[in-house]
């Protein structure tokens, strides 16, 4: 019984060629890594926005927050498609972390920064 279950699990795993596990694997796209992320910040009090391109591994101060980009990826077959980036958002004065994790460009509320004054989200990845 255990051998049959293991064979079933092995069959369901996605292979690099995208086959296996039926529709689940077909829905997975190969991701390319960008060299930077284009981010937008909003000051909710006065309505001002700013766009900044932040290189992978670098940080930028956006209004009153320090944003670090660790990774930015996008669909390899569709560079203008849905980007997702791993961000760390901290308070520069005391280092308090307000957000750390993956943020998806098309669904920023899925994994959002929870700050009373500022909002930050991913616009796209840059590969130049």
Residue pairs with C-beta under 8 A, 6 or more apart in sequence:
11 20
11 21
12 20
12 21
12 24
13 20
13 21
14 20
14 21
14 24
14 25
14 28
15 25
18 25
18 26
18 28
18 30
19 25
29 75
29 76
29 77
29 78
30 75
30 76
30 77
31 73
31 74
31 75
31 76
32 73
32 74
32 75
32 76
32 79
32 127
33 56
33 71
33 72
33 73
33 125
34 56
34 72
34 73
34 74
34 83
34 125
34 126
34 127
35 55
35 56
35 72
35 126
35 127
35 128
36 53
36 54
36 55
36 56
36 58
36 69
36 72
36 125
36 126
37 53
37 54
37 56
37 69
37 72
37 83
37 85
37 87
37 122
37 123
37 124
37 125
37 126
38 51
38 52
38 53
38 122
38 123
38 124
38 125
38 126
39 51
39 52
39 53
39 54
39 60
39 62
39 67
39 69
39 85
39 87
39 120
39 121
39 122
39 123
40 49
40 50
40 51
40 120
40 121
40 123
41 49
41 50
41 52
41 62
41 63
41 65
41 67
41 118
41 119
41 120
42 48
42 49
42 118
42 119
42 120
43 49
43 63
43 117
43 118
44 116
44 117
44 118
44 119
45 117
48 63
50 62
50 63
51 123
52 60
52 62
52 67
53 126
54 60
54 67
54 68
54 69
55 69
56 69
56 70
56 71
56 72
57 69
57 70
58 68
58 69
59 66
59 67
59 68
59 69
60 66
60 67
61 67
61 92
62 118
62 120
63 117
63 118
64 91
64 92
64 117
64 118
65 89
65 90
65 91
65 92
65 98
65 115
65 118
65 120
66 89
66 90
66 91
66 92
67 87
67 88
67 89
67 120
68 87
68 88
68 89
68 90
69 85
69 86
69 87
70 85
70 86
70 87
70 88
71 85
71 86
72 83
72 84
72 85
72 86
72 122
72 125
72 126
73 83
73 84
73 85
73 125
74 81
74 82
74 83
74 84
74 124
74 125
75 81
75 82
79 125
79 127
80 124
82 104
82 105
82 106
83 104
83 105
83 122
83 123
83 124
83 125
84 102
84 103
84 104
84 105
84 122
85 102
85 103
85 105
85 122
85 125
86 101
86 102
86 103
87 99
87 100
87 101
87 102
87 103
87 120
87 122
88 97
88 99
88 100
89 97
89 98
89 99
89 100
89 113
89 115
89 120
90 96
90 97
90 98
91 98
98 113
98 114
98 115
99 112
99 113
99 114
99 115
99 120
101 111
102 111
103 111
103 112
103 113
103 121
103 122
104 110
104 111
104 122
105 121
105 122
105 123
105 124
108 121
108 122
112 119
112 121
113 119
113 120
113 121
